Each structure stands twice: as C-alpha cells, then as structure tokens.
Amino acid sequence: MNHIEQIDQLVRHAVIPISGLLSLLMPANSRVGFGIKRLDGRYRLANQAIEQLLCQGTGRLAGRSESDLLPADRVERLAHCDQLIIDGAPAACVEINLPASGEQGRPYLWLKLPVLGTDQRLQSIASVIHEISSPQASSALHQTLDRLQQVNQQLQRTVIELEQVASTDKLTGAWNRRRLEECARKEMDRLHRYGQPLSMILIDIDFFKAINDHNGHHAGDQVLQALAELLQGRLRGSDSLARWGGEEFVILCSDTRRASAAILAERLRQQVAAATFMAVGQLTVSMGVAECRPEDSWEEWFERADQALYRAKSAGRNQVQVAPQATTTDSMKDCVIGSFVQLVWHSAYECGDELVDRGHRLLFADANELLSAILSGQAAASVDEIIDRLLADVLQHFNDEESVILAAGFPGTAEHVLLHRQLVLQGLTLVDAYRTGKQGVGDVFQFLAYEVVTKHMLGADREFFPCLRAQASSAFRQGAGVAATTPPQHADHSAPATPGDLVCEA
C-alpha cells in the first residue's frame, strides 16, 4: 500500500470524532507518530514516537508547538496544511525531512486530519507521521488505519443513537423542543431562499389539568402517549410532530399554506373529539394555526400561533383559530379568518355601491360554502361543483366591478382591470392543477379566501372606495336640489345621465 492509498483509507469517513481520539493513541513501541494539537498550535496529546521525532530528547511535546521545534521552512509547509484543514479540507499531507538521532534527516509523510466536536465544528488538528522508507512503520500505519476505521464506524453509530435520544421526547416519542426549533429554522431558510410556504399548528389539550387531578398523572401520561400516536398516524409524510411541553404539541407543516394547514387542523380536531382515550374517555383539543411570513423570526411566528391558540381557548375551546397574515393595509388587519368556520362579512367592507357590495358578499358566501364542503368531507364532485360556481361568480363580479369603476371615473381603472386578469389566470391555473392532482383543495381555498377575498377585495379594492362614495354623494346632492326647486311632474327625464346617476341606478 503506497502512502496515497493510506491517506485515502484514513480519510474515507472524512473526520475522526473527538470523543474517540484517546483510544487511538498508539502503543509506545509503534514507529508511527500520533498527536493532537489545539487550534492555537500547541499539542495536547502525543505518543512516544512523535515526541522522539519532534522533541529529540528535549522534553515532552504537550504544550509546545511545531514552531518551537522545527526550522522555519518546515514550519511554513506544515502551517499551509493546517490552513487547509481550517478551511474545511478532509485531510492534508506533506513529505518532509525530520532529523533522527542527530542525522541530517529522513523523509517522512506528515498527515493532518480535522478533529470535530459533537457540533461538527473543528476542535483540534491531528497529526500522523511515519517514515516513508520504513516497512515496519508502513505496517504499523496500516494496522492503525484499520483501528481508526473500526472506531470511527462505532462512534458514528453511537452519535446517531445519542442524537436520536437527544432529539426525541421520552414519553411520547415525538420530537422534542430542540429538534423542532432546529428543523423549523432550516425550513424558514428554505422559505427565505426559495419561497416555499411553511405553516405551524399549535395544539393544546382542553382541561388537561383536570385529567391529572381526577385521574392521576399516570393517566395523564397515557393520554399524552395516545394523543401523540393518534396525531402521528394521521399526518402527511412532510409533516412533523413535536411535543412542546406539558400538554402542548406542535405540527410543522412544510410547503403548506395556512388554509391547507387549517383544514388539516380541523380534521385532526374532529378525529380527536371522536376518539376514546383509556381512563378518561372523550377529550378535546384547541388549535392555533399560523403561516410563517418572510419577515417573521422563529419567536414571532410561534407567538402568532400561540395567540391564535389563545383565541381558540377563549372562544370556548374545541376549535381551530387561524392567525392573520398582517399587511400594510389597515382594512386587511380587520379581515381575518377569526374562526376557521366561516368568513365573516362586516359593514366596514362596504363601498356604498350595491352591485359591488353584493358581489363581495356573494364571494364571501361561496368561500364559506367551499370551506364547509371541505371540512365536512363532501364528495369530490360536490366540491368541484362549488369551485366552478365560485370561479364563475368571481368572473361575473370582476366584470360588474370594472363597469362600475369605469363609469365612476376611477383613475386607476386600467391597473385594476390588469389585477383582475392576473387573478383570473392564477385561479384557472390553480384549479387545473387541482383537477390533475398537483394541488390540494386547501390550496384552492387559500387562493380564493386570501388572494381574492382578503388581499384583493379588501385591499386593492379599497383604492376606489373614495371615488365611488364621492360620486354617490354628488349624485345625492344633485337629486336633493332638483327635488327642492322643480315640481316632480316637470322633471326632464330625457336629460343625459351623469356618472353619478349611473352609480345610483346601478
């Protein structure tokens, strides 16, 4: 085996975990030098062979550096190897002459390896030195390589087992808080880099304290285990369940909008309520759902889910509440899916034009009907029929609205019509994807409830409200003046209609 093959074999697993290095120190009769130095360059551990090579009888190697013992030209070459390791290389080596028993020097292969801690960060640098021309040293190195591989494989298995224990809740088998936060931050990075949506469901068992008080903590533990098993068995492959603490659980929903997460939450809520739990019988859960916004920190995202959970418990428990996606428009802050049971129409959403307001109310009703069909598990054909009707109503409403704002002289009409065309194209594309199984029905509801109702109807539409109200007010004043000065029988009904008249008649 040549020294290149030896290097390849030694670094086959890339790194030597720090926890196994003490067992790798070679016996005193080995001619292979082995040592470990800190990142400051000073050695911490060394076997007798490396001390004989470097110290030449001048004491021990611990606490000393290569620059204390070797000529500057060799220190420089070794420092280059160290820098390669610091920069992330799995190994670095150099052929170098080292003095031996007062001789001019013999060629040695000096191999540098990274030593990583449990956090996978560089902790130290290991050195393996052997004489290139010595068959005894080559044989000893070969034996050491075999030992390194065996120990490293065992350590890797141990690390995996320890990581599993460290990241799992002992009682329920779900992830623990640490594992959840690590995974959530990685998913948030995917959101920031690729725009992939991410949602969270926060779950709390209703009246859990009473379960512990009346049935004992052992019964409470059984409830937690059974609930975790029920939830885990009904999640999608991309969802992850974690126990947050006490009676609270978190479901991390990757690549999921809040509407789809809320539909999942509602189904889980119903299934929990229908289940029977040993020792306590029936129980219910409250849930808060929040979609991560690009500007959210982990703490802010979790706080929004927690606030939604608080609303669910305050409103009577055994329900799902969805956190709003805040925007810069004040009206949007008021338009939230306050309960994932229905979208609620408020008089504050009215623009004063009956045709436009009637269309908005109709779309609210359509969205609620779609949501009800989804949550009640209606047949796909029934859901498809509601989706088709809702899209038809969106198209009709957009046409009606465009005629109204054009007649009212709204200066942003062209831009608003363009927004309508974009929404229609998005809607048709999304429904086509839904029909072919590429998108879920929750994504369709998310688009209609958020993009069309919340974001557009109660966001962009607000821009033309002042124009419509001004026209309506002007028409009212004109009508009042005519009534006061002209007898009804003499009114000129043949006069051309003003834009204000058109709005009033509409």
Secondary structure, DSSP 8 states (H G I E B T S, - for coil): --HHHHHHHHTTTS-EEGGGSGGG---TT--SEEEEEETTSBEEEE-HHHHHHHHTTSS--TT-BGGGTS-HHHHHHHHHHHHHHHTT-S-EEEEEEE--TTSS-EEEEEEEEEEE-TTS-EEEEEEEEEETT-HHHHHHHHHHHHHHHHHHHHHHHHHHHHHHHHTB-TTT-SB-HHHHHHHHHHHHHHHHHH---EEEEEEEETTHHHHHHHH-HHHHHHHHHHHHHHHHHTS-TTEEEEEEETTEEEEEEET--HHHHHHHHHHHHHHHHH--BTTTB---EEEEEEE--TT--HHHHHHHHHHHHHHHHHTTSSSEEE-----S-HHHHH---SBTTB----GGG--S-HHHHHHHHHHHHHHHHHHHHHHTT--HHHHHHHHHHHHHHHHHHHHHHHHHHHHTT-TTHHHHHHHHHHHHHHHHHHHHHHHTTSS-HHHHHHIIIIIIIIIIITTGGGGGHHHHHHHHHHHHHHHHHHHHHS-GGG--TTS---HHHHHHH-
